[in-house]
Amino acid sequence: MIAKALSGRAVALAALALAIVYPLVVPNDYFIYVMALAFIYAIATIGLNLILGYTGQLNLAHAGFMAIGAYTLGILTVDYGVPFWLAFFLSGLVAAAFGFLAGLVSLRLKADYFAIFTLCVGLIIWLVIEKWDALTHGVVGIIGIPAPSPIGPLRFETPLANYYLVLAVLALSLFLMDRIVHSLLGRAFIAIRSGEGLAEALGIPLMRTKVTAFVISTAYAGYAGGLYAGFVRFIGPQIASEANAFDMIAFILVGGLGTLSGPVLGAVALTWATQSLQFLQDYRLLVFGPLLILLVMFLPRGIIGTLKARQARQAGAKAAAERAAAVQRSAAAAEADRTPAHA
């Protein structure tokens, strides 16, 4: 167990080191910009993975809650002159508040009914953003969102500085999610995913626990949206579209459902795959779609999930071999003890 923990920590530190070095080896700011966007969507996807991968509830309105966070920051900073970091802090809280209200209603439903209800919630959020011109600026969107304010000597006026800011938020998001899923609360989430009847029999309050997971998930989406608004400096209604929600689900399926690092790997891999097929324009889905289907067919647990399953099988085989060797040694020792008595 200790060796496994140390190995996982070593992999995480190696990945962080690669992410830190990455901007220093790429040829231009385009690569930095795309990777930062991938990290922002990874933060939102980590939140979706909590409600989907760990709790077993498919929320199709996740992009809508990301849009709520983005528009909270955009409206407060552009229309009301609120300082960036205060608006950023509120972006996650506002998204979580709406998530709490939506969760109280939607989580009374189960399985497909819950997914359909959240799809409708996402469409309502998109329509409100598009039609409420006085608040959201409608289809025009919000332009001129300020960059993150300086923190002491740290300034965020260049793509490189913004990249490291996004990376720091991603690292913090992963750390907090790791603490959550390995806590008693996280075990309650997993119990609900395994079976609501069993979880209830164990004394887990179903509604309260599911709403808690939903609120944490939407808070992650809100903060990712606030970070997106400050990074891109422009937002429009398309950020709330169901296509974004399905993209994040694809990130989870490719990386690994119910794994901590799977959403990050999926977001990075699929973002770059999409960018590499831009030359095909609208036809890129003819290539990208079948590749995604094949990946899900042959790696149903995702990349990280498949690797963990293989490690578990190898560990199980090794433990079985050690037990068999121990039994053989015990049998040989017993036979040796009986031999003098027969003599």
C-alpha positions as CSV (number, residue, x, y, z in Angstrom):
1,M,0.0,0.0,0.0
2,I,2.8,2.4,0.9
3,A,4.7,1.5,-2.3
4,K,1.5,2.1,-4.3
5,A,1.0,5.5,-2.7
6,L,4.6,6.5,-3.3
7,S,4.3,5.4,-6.9
8,G,1.2,7.4,-7.4
9,R,2.7,10.5,-5.8
10,A,5.9,10.1,-8.0
11,V,3.7,10.0,-11.2
12,A,1.8,13.1,-10.0
13,L,5.0,15.0,-9.3
14,A,6.5,13.9,-12.7
15,A,3.3,15.1,-14.5
16,L,3.5,18.5,-12.6
17,A,7.1,18.9,-13.6
18,L,6.3,18.2,-17.2
19,A,3.5,20.8,-17.1
20,I,5.9,23.4,-15.6
21,V,8.5,22.8,-18.2
22,Y,6.1,22.6,-21.1
23,P,5.9,26.4,-21.9
24,L,9.7,26.5,-22.1
25,V,10.0,24.0,-24.9
26,V,7.0,24.8,-27.2
27,P,7.7,27.1,-30.2
28,N,5.0,29.8,-29.6
29,D,2.1,31.1,-27.5
30,Y,-0.5,29.1,-29.5
31,F,0.6,25.9,-27.8
32,I,0.5,27.6,-24.4
33,Y,-3.0,28.9,-25.1
34,V,-4.4,25.6,-26.1
35,M,-2.9,23.7,-23.2
36,A,-4.2,26.3,-20.8
37,L,-7.7,25.9,-22.2
38,A,-7.4,22.1,-21.9
39,F,-6.5,22.6,-18.2
40,I,-9.5,24.9,-17.6
41,Y,-11.8,22.3,-19.1
42,A,-10.0,19.7,-17.0
43,I,-11.0,21.6,-13.9
44,A,-14.6,21.6,-14.9
45,T,-14.4,17.9,-15.9
46,I,-12.9,17.0,-12.5
47,G,-16.1,18.4,-10.9
48,L,-18.3,16.5,-13.4
49,N,-16.4,13.3,-12.6
50,L,-17.4,13.7,-8.9
51,I,-21.1,13.5,-9.6
52,L,-20.8,11.1,-12.6
53,G,-17.8,8.9,-11.9
54,Y,-17.9,8.7,-8.1
55,T,-21.6,9.2,-7.3
56,G,-23.1,7.7,-10.5
57,Q,-25.4,10.6,-11.5
58,L,-25.2,11.9,-15.1
59,N,-25.5,15.7,-15.1
60,L,-26.0,17.0,-18.6
61,A,-26.3,20.6,-17.4
62,H,-22.6,20.8,-16.3
63,A,-21.7,23.2,-19.1
64,G,-24.6,25.5,-18.0
65,F,-23.1,25.8,-14.5
66,M,-19.7,26.5,-16.0
67,A,-21.5,29.3,-18.0
68,I,-23.0,30.6,-14.8
69,G,-19.6,31.0,-13.3
70,A,-18.2,32.6,-16.4
71,Y,-21.1,35.1,-16.6
72,T,-21.0,35.9,-12.9
73,L,-17.4,37.0,-13.3
74,G,-18.0,38.8,-16.6
75,I,-21.1,40.7,-15.4
76,L,-19.5,41.7,-12.1
77,T,-16.2,42.9,-13.5
78,V,-17.4,44.6,-16.7
79,D,-20.8,46.0,-15.7
80,Y,-20.3,46.7,-12.0
81,G,-16.5,47.1,-11.7
82,V,-16.1,44.4,-9.0
83,P,-12.4,43.5,-8.5
84,F,-11.4,40.4,-10.4
85,W,-10.6,38.1,-7.5
86,L,-13.7,38.9,-5.6
87,A,-15.8,38.2,-8.7
88,F,-13.8,35.0,-9.2
89,F,-14.6,33.9,-5.6
90,L,-18.2,34.6,-6.2
91,S,-18.3,32.8,-9.6
92,G,-18.0,29.4,-7.9
93,L,-20.4,30.3,-5.1
94,V,-23.1,31.5,-7.4
95,A,-22.8,28.3,-9.6
96,A,-22.9,26.2,-6.4
97,A,-26.0,28.1,-5.2
98,F,-27.8,27.4,-8.5
99,G,-26.5,23.8,-8.3
100,F,-28.0,23.4,-4.8
101,L,-31.5,24.6,-6.1
102,A,-31.3,22.4,-9.2
103,G,-30.0,19.4,-7.1
104,L,-32.9,19.6,-4.6
105,V,-35.4,19.1,-7.5
106,S,-33.5,16.9,-10.0
107,L,-31.9,14.4,-7.6
108,R,-35.3,13.2,-6.5
109,L,-35.3,11.5,-10.0
110,K,-33.2,8.6,-10.9
111,A,-31.1,7.3,-13.8
112,D,-32.4,8.4,-17.2
113,Y,-35.0,10.7,-15.7
114,F,-32.3,12.6,-13.8
115,A,-30.2,12.9,-17.0
116,I,-33.1,14.2,-19.1
117,F,-34.1,16.7,-16.4
118,T,-30.6,18.1,-16.2
119,L,-30.4,18.3,-20.0
120,C,-33.5,20.5,-19.8
121,V,-31.9,22.6,-17.0
122,G,-28.9,23.1,-19.2
123,L,-31.1,24.2,-22.1
124,I,-32.9,26.7,-19.8
125,I,-29.6,28.2,-18.7
126,W,-28.5,28.6,-22.3
127,L,-31.8,30.2,-23.3
128,V,-31.7,32.6,-20.4
129,I,-28.2,33.7,-21.3
130,E,-29.1,34.2,-24.9
131,K,-32.3,36.0,-24.4
132,W,-31.8,38.2,-21.3
133,D,-30.0,41.0,-23.1
134,A,-30.2,43.4,-20.2
135,L,-28.2,41.1,-17.9
136,T,-26.1,38.8,-20.1
137,H,-25.7,41.0,-23.2
138,G,-27.5,38.3,-25.2
139,V,-26.0,36.9,-28.4
140,V,-23.4,39.7,-28.4
141,G,-21.7,38.3,-25.3
142,I,-19.5,40.1,-22.8
143,I,-16.4,41.7,-24.2
144,G,-13.5,43.3,-22.5
145,I,-13.4,41.1,-19.4
146,P,-10.3,42.1,-17.4
147,A,-7.3,39.8,-16.9
148,P,-6.7,38.5,-13.4
149,S,-5.5,41.3,-11.1
150,P,-1.8,41.2,-9.8
151,I,-1.1,39.3,-6.6
152,G,1.8,41.1,-5.0
153,P,4.7,40.9,-7.5
154,L,2.8,38.3,-9.7
155,R,1.2,39.8,-12.8
156,F,-1.0,37.9,-15.3
157,E,-0.7,40.0,-18.4
158,T,0.9,37.4,-20.7
159,P,-0.2,34.0,-21.9
160,L,2.7,32.4,-20.0
161,A,1.7,34.0,-16.7
162,N,-2.0,33.0,-17.3
163,Y,-0.9,29.4,-18.1
164,Y,0.9,29.0,-14.8
165,L,-2.1,30.5,-13.0
166,V,-4.4,28.0,-14.6
167,L,-1.9,25.2,-13.8
168,A,-1.8,26.3,-10.1
169,V,-5.6,26.2,-9.9
170,L,-5.7,22.8,-11.6
171,A,-3.1,21.4,-9.1
172,L,-5.2,22.8,-6.2
173,S,-8.4,21.3,-7.7
174,L,-6.8,17.9,-8.0
175,F,-5.5,18.1,-4.4
176,L,-8.9,19.0,-3.0
177,M,-10.7,16.4,-5.0
178,D,-8.2,13.8,-3.8
179,R,-8.9,14.7,-0.2
180,I,-12.7,14.6,-0.9
181,V,-12.8,11.2,-2.6
182,H,-10.6,9.5,0.0
183,S,-12.6,10.9,2.9
184,L,-15.6,9.3,4.6
185,L,-17.8,11.6,2.4
186,G,-16.1,10.2,-0.7
187,R,-16.8,6.7,0.4
188,A,-20.4,7.6,0.8
189,F,-20.4,8.9,-2.8
190,I,-19.0,5.6,-4.0
191,A,-21.5,3.6,-2.0
192,I,-24.3,5.5,-3.7
193,R,-22.8,4.7,-7.1
194,S,-22.6,1.0,-6.1
195,G,-26.3,0.9,-5.2
196,E,-28.6,3.4,-3.5
197,G,-30.4,0.6,-1.6
198,L,-27.2,-0.7,-0.2
199,A,-26.0,2.8,0.7
200,E,-29.3,3.6,2.5
201,A,-29.0,0.3,4.4
202,L,-25.6,1.4,5.6
203,G,-27.2,4.5,7.1
204,I,-26.1,7.0,4.4
205,P,-28.5,9.9,3.9
206,L,-29.1,9.6,0.2
207,M,-30.6,13.0,-0.7
208,R,-28.2,15.0,1.4
209,T,-25.1,13.1,0.2
210,K,-26.2,13.4,-3.5
211,V,-26.9,17.1,-3.2
212,T,-23.5,17.6,-1.5
213,A,-21.8,15.9,-4.5
214,F,-23.9,18.0,-6.9
215,V,-23.0,21.3,-5.2
216,I,-19.3,20.5,-5.1
217,S,-19.4,19.5,-8.7
218,T,-21.1,22.7,-9.8
219,A,-18.7,24.8,-7.7
220,Y,-15.9,23.2,-9.7
221,A,-17.7,24.1,-12.9
222,G,-18.3,27.7,-11.7
223,Y,-14.7,28.3,-10.9
224,A,-13.6,26.8,-14.2
225,G,-16.0,29.2,-15.9
226,G,-14.6,32.2,-14.0
227,L,-11.1,31.2,-14.9
228,Y,-12.2,30.7,-18.6
229,A,-13.7,34.2,-18.7
230,G,-10.6,35.8,-17.2
231,F,-8.4,33.9,-19.6
232,V,-10.3,34.3,-22.9
233,R,-11.6,37.8,-22.0
234,F,-14.8,37.2,-23.9
235,I,-17.8,34.9,-23.3
236,G,-20.9,34.1,-25.3
237,P,-23.9,31.9,-24.9
238,Q,-22.2,29.0,-26.7
239,I,-20.2,28.2,-23.5
240,A,-23.5,26.9,-22.0
241,S,-24.3,24.6,-25.0
242,E,-25.0,20.9,-24.5
243,A,-22.1,20.2,-26.8
244,N,-19.7,21.4,-24.1
245,A,-21.3,19.1,-21.6
246,F,-20.9,16.1,-24.0
247,D,-17.3,17.1,-24.6
248,M,-16.6,16.9,-20.9
249,I,-18.3,13.5,-20.7
250,A,-16.1,12.3,-23.5
251,F,-13.0,13.6,-21.6
252,I,-14.1,11.4,-18.6
253,L,-14.8,8.3,-20.8
254,V,-11.4,8.5,-22.5
255,G,-9.4,9.3,-19.4
256,G,-11.2,7.0,-17.0
257,L,-14.5,7.2,-15.2
258,G,-14.2,7.5,-11.5
259,T,-10.4,8.1,-11.5
260,L,-8.7,11.3,-10.3
261,S,-6.3,11.9,-13.1
262,G,-8.5,10.5,-15.9
263,P,-10.4,13.8,-16.6
264,V,-7.2,15.7,-16.9
265,L,-5.7,13.2,-19.3
266,G,-8.9,13.0,-21.3
267,A,-9.2,16.8,-21.5
268,V,-5.6,17.3,-22.7
269,A,-5.7,14.4,-25.2
270,L,-9.1,15.2,-26.8
271,T,-8.4,19.0,-26.9
272,W,-5.2,18.4,-28.8
273,A,-6.9,15.7,-31.0
274,T,-9.6,18.2,-31.9
275,Q,-7.0,21.0,-32.6
276,S,-5.0,18.6,-34.9
277,L,-8.1,17.9,-37.0
278,Q,-9.1,21.6,-37.4
279,F,-7.9,21.5,-41.1
280,L,-10.9,19.1,-41.8
281,Q,-13.3,21.8,-40.5
282,D,-16.8,20.3,-40.2
283,Y,-15.7,16.9,-41.5
284,R,-13.3,16.3,-38.6
285,L,-16.1,14.6,-36.6
286,L,-16.1,11.9,-39.3
287,V,-12.6,11.0,-38.2
288,F,-12.8,11.9,-34.5
289,G,-16.1,10.2,-33.8
290,P,-15.2,6.7,-34.9
291,L,-11.8,6.9,-33.1
292,L,-13.6,7.9,-29.9
293,I,-16.1,5.0,-30.4
294,L,-13.2,2.5,-30.9
295,L,-11.4,3.8,-27.8
296,V,-14.6,3.4,-25.7
297,M,-15.2,-0.1,-27.1
298,F,-11.7,-1.5,-26.5
299,L,-10.9,0.6,-23.4
300,P,-14.3,0.8,-21.6
301,R,-12.7,1.9,-18.4
302,G,-10.7,4.7,-20.1
303,I,-7.0,4.9,-20.3
304,I,-6.3,5.4,-16.6
305,G,-9.0,3.0,-15.6
306,T,-7.5,0.3,-17.8
307,L,-4.0,0.9,-16.4
308,K,-5.3,0.6,-12.9
309,A,-7.3,-2.5,-13.6
310,R,-4.1,-4.1,-15.1
311,Q,-2.1,-3.1,-12.1
312,A,-4.8,-4.6,-9.8
313,R,-4.7,-7.9,-11.8
314,Q,-0.9,-8.0,-11.6
315,A,-1.0,-7.3,-7.9
316,G,-3.7,-10.0,-7.4
317,A,-1.6,-12.5,-9.4
318,K,1.5,-11.7,-7.4
319,A,-0.4,-12.0,-4.1
320,A,-1.9,-15.4,-5.2
321,A,1.6,-16.6,-6.2
322,E,3.0,-15.6,-2.8
323,R,0.1,-17.3,-1.0
324,A,0.7,-20.5,-3.0
325,A,4.4,-20.4,-2.2
326,A,3.6,-19.9,1.5
327,V,1.3,-22.9,1.4
328,Q,3.9,-25.0,-0.3
329,R,6.5,-24.0,2.3
330,S,4.1,-24.8,5.1
331,A,3.3,-28.2,3.6
332,A,7.0,-29.0,3.1
333,A,7.8,-28.0,6.7
334,A,4.9,-30.1,8.0
335,E,6.2,-33.1,6.0
336,A,9.7,-32.6,7.3
337,D,8.3,-32.6,10.9
338,R,6.5,-35.9,10.3
339,T,9.4,-37.7,8.7
340,P,11.4,-38.4,12.0
341,A,8.3,-39.7,13.7
342,H,7.9,-42.4,11.1
343,A,11.6,-43.3,11.3
